[in-house]
Amino acid sequence: MRTSPLVVNTARAGLVLRELVEQDAGALHALLQASKAHLTRLGNFTAIAAADLAAVAAELAAQQPAPLSFAVVEGDAMVGRVDLVAVDPPRYGLGYWLAPWATGRGLATLAVLALLEYARDDLHASDVYAGVTHNNHASAAVLHRTGFDRVADMGSYSRYHRRLAPEGATMS
């Protein structure tokens, strides 16, 4: 049994994914509040941005046995979050966001790539799906850079897919 949060390295020194735990609720809530306008400008992340400290703490306390939610940490600062959603393992959903001051420097791309490697190698994920609100061109670009293909228009957002296992392979 692990006694400290799981850390996943990225390809950039000083940038890691650190498993979110209940003790991170205060820092995560503060980052959400500081990023509220940025996160809700396209109509998404409204529920997450509106969550109070108790709701953030409850969400982190209810984590799955395998780490699926990670803080994006640059140096010593939490600058965002990346998540896998266990929709139908070995198929997962992907979510990610960064604080406005952390965008435009490739951090989301590096974080998503590290999370996909973790999903493939540690969770034996076969497929990952993501949704991007229309007009969120920066997020769509992250998905394209990380090997996702746009597979459907869902009305207000586009669905993306990335296969992690070779076609016909089974993940065990």
Rosetta constraint file for C-alpha pairs under 8 A:
AtomPair CA 2 CA 6 HARMONIC 7.91 0.50
AtomPair CA 5 CA 18 HARMONIC 6.47 0.50
AtomPair CA 5 CA 19 HARMONIC 5.17 0.50
AtomPair CA 5 CA 20 HARMONIC 7.23 0.50
AtomPair CA 5 CA 21 HARMONIC 7.13 0.50
AtomPair CA 6 CA 18 HARMONIC 5.86 0.50
AtomPair CA 6 CA 19 HARMONIC 5.15 0.50
AtomPair CA 6 CA 67 HARMONIC 7.43 0.50
AtomPair CA 7 CA 16 HARMONIC 6.66 0.50
AtomPair CA 7 CA 17 HARMONIC 5.63 0.50
AtomPair CA 7 CA 18 HARMONIC 4.46 0.50
AtomPair CA 7 CA 19 HARMONIC 6.26 0.50
AtomPair CA 8 CA 16 HARMONIC 5.78 0.50
AtomPair CA 8 CA 17 HARMONIC 4.95 0.50
AtomPair CA 8 CA 18 HARMONIC 6.34 0.50
AtomPair CA 8 CA 114 HARMONIC 6.91 0.50
AtomPair CA 8 CA 115 HARMONIC 7.67 0.50
AtomPair CA 8 CA 118 HARMONIC 7.44 0.50
AtomPair CA 9 CA 15 HARMONIC 6.97 0.50
AtomPair CA 9 CA 16 HARMONIC 4.73 0.50
AtomPair CA 9 CA 17 HARMONIC 6.34 0.50
AtomPair CA 9 CA 114 HARMONIC 6.78 0.50
AtomPair CA 10 CA 15 HARMONIC 6.06 0.50
AtomPair CA 10 CA 16 HARMONIC 5.54 0.50
AtomPair CA 10 CA 17 HARMONIC 7.37 0.50
AtomPair CA 10 CA 110 HARMONIC 6.02 0.50
AtomPair CA 10 CA 111 HARMONIC 6.42 0.50
AtomPair CA 10 CA 113 HARMONIC 7.62 0.50
AtomPair CA 10 CA 114 HARMONIC 5.26 0.50
AtomPair CA 11 CA 15 HARMONIC 7.90 0.50
AtomPair CA 11 CA 110 HARMONIC 6.58 0.50
AtomPair CA 11 CA 114 HARMONIC 7.60 0.50
AtomPair CA 12 CA 110 HARMONIC 7.45 0.50
AtomPair CA 14 CA 73 HARMONIC 7.93 0.50
AtomPair CA 14 CA 74 HARMONIC 5.68 0.50
AtomPair CA 14 CA 75 HARMONIC 5.09 0.50
AtomPair CA 15 CA 72 HARMONIC 7.25 0.50
AtomPair CA 15 CA 73 HARMONIC 5.70 0.50
AtomPair CA 15 CA 74 HARMONIC 4.53 0.50
AtomPair CA 15 CA 75 HARMONIC 6.42 0.50
AtomPair CA 15 CA 107 HARMONIC 7.90 0.50
AtomPair CA 16 CA 72 HARMONIC 6.09 0.50
AtomPair CA 16 CA 73 HARMONIC 5.35 0.50
AtomPair CA 16 CA 74 HARMONIC 6.65 0.50
AtomPair CA 16 CA 111 HARMONIC 7.55 0.50
AtomPair CA 17 CA 70 HARMONIC 5.52 0.50
AtomPair CA 17 CA 71 HARMONIC 5.52 0.50
AtomPair CA 17 CA 72 HARMONIC 4.82 0.50
AtomPair CA 17 CA 73 HARMONIC 6.04 0.50
AtomPair CA 17 CA 111 HARMONIC 6.90 0.50
AtomPair CA 17 CA 114 HARMONIC 7.86 0.50
AtomPair CA 17 CA 115 HARMONIC 7.89 0.50
AtomPair CA 18 CA 70 HARMONIC 5.10 0.50
AtomPair CA 18 CA 71 HARMONIC 5.17 0.50
AtomPair CA 18 CA 72 HARMONIC 6.65 0.50
AtomPair CA 18 CA 73 HARMONIC 6.92 0.50
AtomPair CA 19 CA 67 HARMONIC 6.24 0.50
AtomPair CA 19 CA 68 HARMONIC 7.54 0.50
AtomPair CA 19 CA 69 HARMONIC 5.92 0.50
AtomPair CA 19 CA 70 HARMONIC 4.29 0.50
AtomPair CA 19 CA 71 HARMONIC 6.24 0.50
AtomPair CA 20 CA 24 HARMONIC 6.24 0.50
AtomPair CA 20 CA 60 HARMONIC 6.83 0.50
AtomPair CA 20 CA 69 HARMONIC 5.67 0.50
AtomPair CA 20 CA 70 HARMONIC 4.94 0.50
AtomPair CA 20 CA 71 HARMONIC 5.78 0.50
AtomPair CA 21 CA 25 HARMONIC 7.52 0.50
AtomPair CA 21 CA 60 HARMONIC 5.69 0.50
AtomPair CA 21 CA 61 HARMONIC 6.91 0.50
AtomPair CA 22 CA 57 HARMONIC 5.59 0.50
AtomPair CA 22 CA 58 HARMONIC 7.64 0.50
AtomPair CA 22 CA 60 HARMONIC 4.90 0.50
AtomPair CA 22 CA 61 HARMONIC 5.13 0.50
AtomPair CA 23 CA 57 HARMONIC 7.77 0.50
AtomPair CA 24 CA 28 HARMONIC 5.97 0.50
AtomPair CA 24 CA 57 HARMONIC 7.87 0.50
AtomPair CA 25 CA 29 HARMONIC 5.87 0.50
AtomPair CA 25 CA 53 HARMONIC 6.70 0.50
AtomPair CA 25 CA 56 HARMONIC 5.70 0.50
AtomPair CA 25 CA 57 HARMONIC 4.89 0.50
AtomPair CA 25 CA 60 HARMONIC 7.07 0.50
AtomPair CA 26 CA 30 HARMONIC 6.14 0.50
AtomPair CA 26 CA 53 HARMONIC 6.65 0.50
AtomPair CA 26 CA 57 HARMONIC 7.83 0.50
AtomPair CA 27 CA 31 HARMONIC 6.20 0.50
AtomPair CA 27 CA 78 HARMONIC 7.64 0.50
AtomPair CA 28 CA 32 HARMONIC 6.15 0.50
AtomPair CA 28 CA 56 HARMONIC 7.68 0.50
AtomPair CA 28 CA 78 HARMONIC 7.71 0.50
AtomPair CA 29 CA 33 HARMONIC 6.21 0.50
AtomPair CA 29 CA 51 HARMONIC 7.86 0.50
AtomPair CA 29 CA 52 HARMONIC 7.23 0.50
AtomPair CA 29 CA 53 HARMONIC 5.87 0.50
AtomPair CA 29 CA 56 HARMONIC 6.57 0.50
AtomPair CA 30 CA 34 HARMONIC 6.18 0.50
AtomPair CA 31 CA 35 HARMONIC 6.06 0.50
AtomPair CA 31 CA 78 HARMONIC 7.67 0.50
AtomPair CA 31 CA 79 HARMONIC 7.44 0.50
AtomPair CA 31 CA 80 HARMONIC 7.73 0.50
AtomPair CA 31 CA 99 HARMONIC 7.14 0.50
AtomPair CA 32 CA 36 HARMONIC 5.77 0.50
AtomPair CA 32 CA 48 HARMONIC 7.73 0.50
AtomPair CA 32 CA 49 HARMONIC 5.65 0.50
AtomPair CA 32 CA 99 HARMONIC 7.90 0.50
AtomPair CA 33 CA 49 HARMONIC 6.58 0.50
AtomPair CA 34 CA 99 HARMONIC 7.71 0.50
AtomPair CA 35 CA 39 HARMONIC 6.02 0.50
AtomPair CA 35 CA 49 HARMONIC 7.89 0.50
AtomPair CA 35 CA 99 HARMONIC 5.37 0.50
AtomPair CA 35 CA 100 HARMONIC 6.39 0.50
AtomPair CA 36 CA 40 HARMONIC 6.13 0.50
AtomPair CA 36 CA 49 HARMONIC 5.45 0.50
AtomPair CA 37 CA 41 HARMONIC 5.89 0.50
AtomPair CA 38 CA 99 HARMONIC 7.40 0.50
AtomPair CA 38 CA 100 HARMONIC 6.08 0.50
AtomPair CA 39 CA 44 HARMONIC 6.90 0.50
AtomPair CA 39 CA 45 HARMONIC 5.78 0.50
AtomPair CA 39 CA 46 HARMONIC 7.40 0.50
AtomPair CA 39 CA 49 HARMONIC 7.10 0.50
AtomPair CA 39 CA 97 HARMONIC 7.60 0.50
AtomPair CA 39 CA 99 HARMONIC 7.98 0.50
AtomPair CA 40 CA 44 HARMONIC 5.31 0.50
AtomPair CA 40 CA 45 HARMONIC 5.54 0.50
AtomPair CA 40 CA 46 HARMONIC 5.43 0.50
AtomPair CA 40 CA 49 HARMONIC 7.36 0.50
AtomPair CA 42 CA 133 HARMONIC 7.16 0.50
AtomPair CA 42 CA 135 HARMONIC 7.63 0.50
AtomPair CA 42 CA 136 HARMONIC 7.27 0.50
AtomPair CA 44 CA 133 HARMONIC 7.17 0.50
AtomPair CA 45 CA 49 HARMONIC 6.00 0.50
AtomPair CA 46 CA 50 HARMONIC 6.08 0.50
AtomPair CA 47 CA 51 HARMONIC 6.28 0.50
AtomPair CA 51 CA 55 HARMONIC 5.74 0.50
AtomPair CA 51 CA 56 HARMONIC 6.36 0.50
AtomPair CA 52 CA 56 HARMONIC 6.38 0.50
AtomPair CA 53 CA 57 HARMONIC 6.14 0.50
AtomPair CA 54 CA 58 HARMONIC 6.07 0.50
AtomPair CA 55 CA 59 HARMONIC 6.12 0.50
AtomPair CA 56 CA 60 HARMONIC 6.30 0.50
AtomPair CA 57 CA 61 HARMONIC 6.09 0.50
AtomPair CA 58 CA 62 HARMONIC 6.30 0.50
AtomPair CA 59 CA 63 HARMONIC 6.95 0.50
AtomPair CA 63 CA 67 HARMONIC 7.32 0.50
AtomPair CA 63 CA 68 HARMONIC 7.62 0.50
AtomPair CA 63 CA 69 HARMONIC 7.90 0.50
AtomPair CA 64 CA 68 HARMONIC 7.02 0.50
AtomPair CA 66 CA 123 HARMONIC 7.97 0.50
AtomPair CA 68 CA 83 HARMONIC 5.59 0.50
AtomPair CA 68 CA 84 HARMONIC 5.02 0.50
AtomPair CA 68 CA 85 HARMONIC 6.88 0.50
AtomPair CA 69 CA 81 HARMONIC 7.37 0.50
AtomPair CA 69 CA 82 HARMONIC 6.11 0.50
AtomPair CA 69 CA 83 HARMONIC 4.41 0.50
AtomPair CA 69 CA 84 HARMONIC 6.43 0.50
AtomPair CA 70 CA 81 HARMONIC 5.71 0.50
AtomPair CA 70 CA 82 HARMONIC 5.37 0.50
AtomPair CA 70 CA 83 HARMONIC 6.15 0.50
AtomPair CA 71 CA 78 HARMONIC 6.21 0.50
AtomPair CA 71 CA 79 HARMONIC 7.46 0.50
AtomPair CA 71 CA 80 HARMONIC 5.86 0.50
AtomPair CA 71 CA 81 HARMONIC 4.53 0.50
AtomPair CA 71 CA 82 HARMONIC 6.51 0.50
AtomPair CA 72 CA 78 HARMONIC 5.77 0.50
AtomPair CA 72 CA 79 HARMONIC 5.64 0.50
AtomPair CA 72 CA 80 HARMONIC 4.85 0.50
AtomPair CA 72 CA 81 HARMONIC 5.20 0.50
AtomPair CA 72 CA 82 HARMONIC 6.87 0.50
AtomPair CA 72 CA 98 HARMONIC 7.97 0.50
AtomPair CA 72 CA 111 HARMONIC 6.88 0.50
AtomPair CA 73 CA 77 HARMONIC 5.41 0.50
AtomPair CA 73 CA 78 HARMONIC 4.44 0.50
AtomPair CA 73 CA 79 HARMONIC 5.80 0.50
AtomPair CA 73 CA 80 HARMONIC 7.24 0.50
AtomPair CA 74 CA 78 HARMONIC 6.46 0.50
AtomPair CA 74 CA 79 HARMONIC 6.66 0.50
AtomPair CA 79 CA 98 HARMONIC 5.83 0.50
AtomPair CA 79 CA 99 HARMONIC 5.54 0.50
AtomPair CA 79 CA 102 HARMONIC 6.22 0.50
AtomPair CA 80 CA 96 HARMONIC 7.50 0.50
AtomPair CA 80 CA 97 HARMONIC 5.53 0.50
AtomPair CA 80 CA 98 HARMONIC 4.04 0.50
AtomPair CA 80 CA 99 HARMONIC 5.69 0.50
AtomPair CA 80 CA 102 HARMONIC 7.94 0.50
AtomPair CA 81 CA 96 HARMONIC 5.52 0.50
AtomPair CA 81 CA 97 HARMONIC 5.54 0.50
AtomPair CA 81 CA 98 HARMONIC 6.48 0.50
AtomPair CA 82 CA 94 HARMONIC 7.44 0.50
AtomPair CA 82 CA 95 HARMONIC 5.66 0.50
AtomPair CA 82 CA 96 HARMONIC 4.20 0.50
AtomPair CA 82 CA 97 HARMONIC 6.65 0.50
AtomPair CA 82 CA 111 HARMONIC 7.21 0.50
AtomPair CA 82 CA 112 HARMONIC 7.19 0.50
AtomPair CA 82 CA 115 HARMONIC 7.58 0.50
AtomPair CA 83 CA 94 HARMONIC 5.74 0.50
AtomPair CA 83 CA 95 HARMONIC 5.06 0.50
AtomPair CA 83 CA 96 HARMONIC 6.22 0.50
AtomPair CA 84 CA 92 HARMONIC 6.06 0.50
AtomPair CA 84 CA 93 HARMONIC 5.50 0.50
AtomPair CA 84 CA 94 HARMONIC 4.81 0.50
AtomPair CA 84 CA 95 HARMONIC 6.51 0.50
AtomPair CA 84 CA 119 HARMONIC 7.98 0.50
AtomPair CA 85 CA 92 HARMONIC 5.27 0.50
AtomPair CA 85 CA 93 HARMONIC 4.64 0.50
AtomPair CA 85 CA 94 HARMONIC 6.19 0.50
AtomPair CA 85 CA 95 HARMONIC 7.80 0.50
AtomPair CA 86 CA 90 HARMONIC 7.84 0.50
AtomPair CA 86 CA 91 HARMONIC 6.95 0.50
AtomPair CA 86 CA 92 HARMONIC 4.95 0.50
AtomPair CA 86 CA 93 HARMONIC 6.64 0.50
AtomPair CA 87 CA 91 HARMONIC 6.41 0.50
AtomPair CA 87 CA 92 HARMONIC 5.34 0.50
AtomPair CA 87 CA 93 HARMONIC 6.36 0.50
AtomPair CA 88 CA 92 HARMONIC 6.42 0.50
AtomPair CA 89 CA 125 HARMONIC 6.79 0.50
AtomPair CA 90 CA 123 HARMONIC 7.60 0.50
AtomPair CA 90 CA 124 HARMONIC 6.48 0.50
AtomPair CA 90 CA 125 HARMONIC 4.43 0.50
AtomPair CA 90 CA 126 HARMONIC 5.35 0.50
AtomPair CA 90 CA 127 HARMONIC 6.81 0.50
AtomPair CA 90 CA 171 HARMONIC 7.24 0.50
AtomPair CA 91 CA 125 HARMONIC 5.87 0.50
AtomPair CA 91 CA 126 HARMONIC 5.79 0.50
AtomPair CA 91 CA 127 HARMONIC 4.74 0.50
AtomPair CA 91 CA 128 HARMONIC 5.77 0.50
AtomPair CA 91 CA 129 HARMONIC 7.79 0.50
AtomPair CA 92 CA 125 HARMONIC 7.00 0.50
AtomPair CA 92 CA 127 HARMONIC 6.34 0.50
AtomPair CA 92 CA 128 HARMONIC 4.81 0.50
AtomPair CA 92 CA 129 HARMONIC 6.33 0.50
AtomPair CA 93 CA 128 HARMONIC 5.42 0.50
AtomPair CA 93 CA 129 HARMONIC 4.73 0.50
AtomPair CA 93 CA 130 HARMONIC 5.68 0.50
AtomPair CA 94 CA 128 HARMONIC 6.53 0.50
AtomPair CA 94 CA 129 HARMONIC 6.01 0.50
AtomPair CA 94 CA 130 HARMONIC 5.07 0.50
AtomPair CA 94 CA 131 HARMONIC 7.95 0.50
AtomPair CA 95 CA 130 HARMONIC 6.71 0.50
AtomPair CA 96 CA 108 HARMONIC 7.54 0.50
AtomPair CA 96 CA 112 HARMONIC 7.77 0.50
AtomPair CA 97 CA 108 HARMONIC 7.46 0.50
AtomPair CA 98 CA 102 HARMONIC 6.04 0.50
AtomPair CA 98 CA 103 HARMONIC 6.38 0.50
AtomPair CA 98 CA 108 HARMONIC 7.07 0.50
AtomPair CA 99 CA 103 HARMONIC 6.87 0.50
AtomPair CA 102 CA 107 HARMONIC 7.20 0.50
AtomPair CA 103 CA 107 HARMONIC 6.97 0.50
AtomPair CA 103 CA 108 HARMONIC 7.50 0.50
AtomPair CA 106 CA 110 HARMONIC 6.29 0.50
AtomPair CA 107 CA 111 HARMONIC 6.02 0.50
AtomPair CA 108 CA 112 HARMONIC 6.02 0.50
AtomPair CA 108 CA 142 HARMONIC 6.75 0.50
AtomPair CA 109 CA 113 HARMONIC 6.15 0.50
AtomPair CA 109 CA 142 HARMONIC 5.34 0.50
AtomPair CA 109 CA 143 HARMONIC 7.72 0.50
AtomPair CA 109 CA 145 HARMONIC 6.98 0.50
AtomPair CA 109 CA 146 HARMONIC 6.57 0.50
AtomPair CA 110 CA 114 HARMONIC 6.21 0.50
AtomPair CA 111 CA 115 HARMONIC 6.14 0.50
AtomPair CA 112 CA 116 HARMONIC 6.07 0.50
AtomPair CA 112 CA 146 HARMONIC 7.14 0.50
AtomPair CA 113 CA 117 HARMONIC 6.30 0.50
AtomPair CA 113 CA 146 HARMONIC 6.17 0.50
AtomPair CA 114 CA 118 HARMONIC 6.28 0.50
AtomPair CA 115 CA 119 HARMONIC 6.06 0.50
AtomPair CA 116 CA 120 HARMONIC 6.11 0.50
AtomPair CA 116 CA 164 HARMONIC 7.91 0.50
AtomPair CA 117 CA 121 HARMONIC 5.94 0.50
AtomPair CA 118 CA 122 HARMONIC 5.35 0.50
AtomPair CA 118 CA 123 HARMONIC 6.90 0.50
AtomPair CA 119 CA 123 HARMONIC 4.87 0.50
AtomPair CA 119 CA 124 HARMONIC 6.16 0.50
AtomPair CA 119 CA 125 HARMONIC 5.33 0.50
AtomPair CA 120 CA 124 HARMONIC 4.68 0.50
AtomPair CA 120 CA 125 HARMONIC 4.78 0.50
AtomPair CA 120 CA 126 HARMONIC 6.83 0.50
AtomPair CA 120 CA 164 HARMONIC 6.22 0.50
AtomPair CA 120 CA 165 HARMONIC 7.58 0.50
AtomPair CA 121 CA 125 HARMONIC 7.69 0.50
AtomPair CA 124 CA 171 HARMONIC 5.48 0.50
AtomPair CA 124 CA 172 HARMONIC 6.38 0.50
AtomPair CA 125 CA 164 HARMONIC 6.70 0.50
AtomPair CA 125 CA 165 HARMONIC 7.46 0.50
AtomPair CA 125 CA 171 HARMONIC 6.86 0.50
AtomPair CA 126 CA 163 HARMONIC 6.03 0.50
AtomPair CA 126 CA 164 HARMONIC 4.92 0.50
AtomPair CA 126 CA 165 HARMONIC 4.83 0.50
AtomPair CA 126 CA 170 HARMONIC 7.71 0.50
AtomPair CA 126 CA 171 HARMONIC 6.41 0.50
AtomPair CA 127 CA 161 HARMONIC 7.15 0.50
AtomPair CA 127 CA 162 HARMONIC 5.81 0.50
AtomPair CA 127 CA 163 HARMONIC 4.48 0.50
AtomPair CA 127 CA 164 HARMONIC 5.43 0.50
AtomPair CA 127 CA 165 HARMONIC 7.15 0.50
AtomPair CA 128 CA 161 HARMONIC 5.82 0.50
AtomPair CA 128 CA 162 HARMONIC 5.35 0.50
AtomPair CA 128 CA 163 HARMONIC 6.49 0.50
AtomPair CA 128 CA 164 HARMONIC 7.40 0.50
AtomPair CA 129 CA 159 HARMONIC 7.01 0.50
AtomPair CA 129 CA 160 HARMONIC 5.51 0.50
AtomPair CA 129 CA 161 HARMONIC 4.49 0.50
AtomPair CA 129 CA 162 HARMONIC 6.48 0.50
AtomPair CA 130 CA 159 HARMONIC 5.77 0.50
AtomPair CA 130 CA 160 HARMONIC 5.08 0.50
AtomPair CA 130 CA 161 HARMONIC 6.49 0.50
AtomPair CA 131 CA 157 HARMONIC 6.25 0.50
AtomPair CA 131 CA 158 HARMONIC 5.54 0.50
AtomPair CA 131 CA 159 HARMONIC 4.52 0.50
AtomPair CA 131 CA 160 HARMONIC 6.07 0.50
AtomPair CA 132 CA 136 HARMONIC 6.62 0.50
AtomPair CA 132 CA 139 HARMONIC 6.70 0.50
AtomPair CA 132 CA 140 HARMONIC 6.41 0.50
AtomPair CA 132 CA 157 HARMONIC 5.26 0.50
AtomPair CA 132 CA 158 HARMONIC 5.33 0.50
AtomPair CA 132 CA 159 HARMONIC 6.61 0.50
AtomPair CA 132 CA 160 HARMONIC 7.85 0.50
AtomPair CA 133 CA 156 HARMONIC 6.06 0.50
AtomPair CA 133 CA 157 HARMONIC 4.07 0.50
AtomPair CA 133 CA 158 HARMONIC 6.43 0.50
AtomPair CA 134 CA 156 HARMONIC 6.08 0.50
AtomPair CA 134 CA 157 HARMONIC 4.97 0.50
AtomPair CA 134 CA 158 HARMONIC 6.63 0.50
AtomPair CA 136 CA 140 HARMONIC 6.43 0.50
AtomPair CA 137 CA 141 HARMONIC 6.08 0.50
AtomPair CA 138 CA 142 HARMONIC 6.42 0.50
AtomPair CA 139 CA 143 HARMONIC 6.52 0.50
AtomPair CA 140 CA 144 HARMONIC 6.30 0.50
AtomPair CA 141 CA 145 HARMONIC 6.07 0.50
AtomPair CA 142 CA 146 HARMONIC 6.21 0.50
AtomPair CA 143 CA 147 HARMONIC 6.40 0.50
AtomPair CA 143 CA 148 HARMONIC 5.18 0.50
AtomPair CA 143 CA 149 HARMONIC 7.64 0.50
AtomPair CA 143 CA 160 HARMONIC 7.57 0.50
AtomPair CA 144 CA 148 HARMONIC 5.20 0.50
AtomPair CA 144 CA 149 HARMONIC 6.60 0.50
AtomPair CA 147 CA 162 HARMONIC 6.33 0.50
AtomPair CA 148 CA 160 HARMONIC 5.92 0.50
AtomPair CA 148 CA 161 HARMONIC 5.20 0.50
AtomPair CA 148 CA 162 HARMONIC 4.58 0.50
AtomPair CA 149 CA 160 HARMONIC 5.34 0.50
AtomPair CA 149 CA 161 HARMONIC 5.40 0.50
AtomPair CA 149 CA 162 HARMONIC 6.44 0.50
AtomPair CA 150 CA 158 HARMONIC 6.83 0.50
AtomPair CA 150 CA 159 HARMONIC 5.92 0.50
AtomPair CA 150 CA 160 HARMONIC 4.31 0.50
AtomPair CA 150 CA 161 HARMONIC 6.52 0.50
AtomPair CA 151 CA 158 HARMONIC 7.58 0.50
AtomPair CA 151 CA 159 HARMONIC 5.75 0.50
AtomPair CA 151 CA 160 HARMONIC 5.38 0.50
AtomPair CA 151 CA 161 HARMONIC 6.51 0.50
AtomPair CA 152 CA 158 HARMONIC 5.74 0.50
AtomPair CA 152 CA 159 HARMONIC 5.08 0.50
AtomPair CA 152 CA 160 HARMONIC 7.10 0.50
AtomPair CA 153 CA 157 HARMONIC 6.28 0.50
AtomPair CA 153 CA 158 HARMONIC 4.55 0.50
AtomPair CA 153 CA 159 HARMONIC 6.26 0.50
AtomPair CA 154 CA 158 HARMONIC 5.54 0.50
AtomPair CA 154 CA 159 HARMONIC 6.70 0.50
AtomPair CA 165 CA 169 HARMONIC 6.16 0.50
AtomPair CA 165 CA 170 HARMONIC 7.48 0.50
AtomPair CA 165 CA 171 HARMONIC 7.25 0.50
